[in-house]
Amino acid sequence: MRAHMALKYADIRVIIREVELSNLPAEALAVSPHATVPSLVLDDNRFMDESWDIVKWAVQQNDPDNWLGENNCYLQEAEMLVETNDYSFKEDLDHYKYADRYPEHPMQYYREQGEEFLQELEAMLTDNSFLLASHPTIADIAVFPFVRQFAMVDKDWFDQAPYPQIQCWLTSLLDTDYFADALMKREIWQPGSEDVYL
């Protein structure tokens, strides 16, 4: 989702091929040896199959609202957040979402583990409307989809949880065009399908 949002924000014209993870076509497997999505193939046949790499590449091509900041000043802080988000928080999120697969602990335990990152974000959002500034930056787009997933596991709990800054932050990002576009359902691509552009 974050790669899609960044490509939309940067107004980069790409052909989108929606695929089923459980039934990846040979063309997708040929592009990404890791069989991961999203994958981005560039005109010179280079490819990226890490969503964070795609986000950085897209915003470096076109950054109309200054997501990177002067001299890329937001990028280093974003990298540190992504390090936590993509590893420890993502693991906590997966355990929380699929707690029945991890019976070693109750669901609440996994939620509390994930809340450590939420508390860090909540503190950051007391200084600004967004994580690093008064406007969205590359850091917000990097972590937003994962926090959104965390919130959706038990929406009733999240809506009354002590994270008012995160709740406002999520709402403002949910209202963006690039989020709406990322959420749009598209037909599954098959060889011979007509090209669909972002």
PyMOL commands that set and color helices and strands:
alter all, ss='L'
color gray80, all
select helices_A, chain A and resi 2-9+21-23+26-31+51-61+70-97+99-101+107-125+138-153+155-160+164-174+177-183
alter helices_A, ss='H'
color red, helices_A
select strands_A, chain A and resi 15-16+40-41+47-48+196-197
alter strands_A, ss='S'
color yellow, strands_A
deselect
rebuild
show_as cartoon
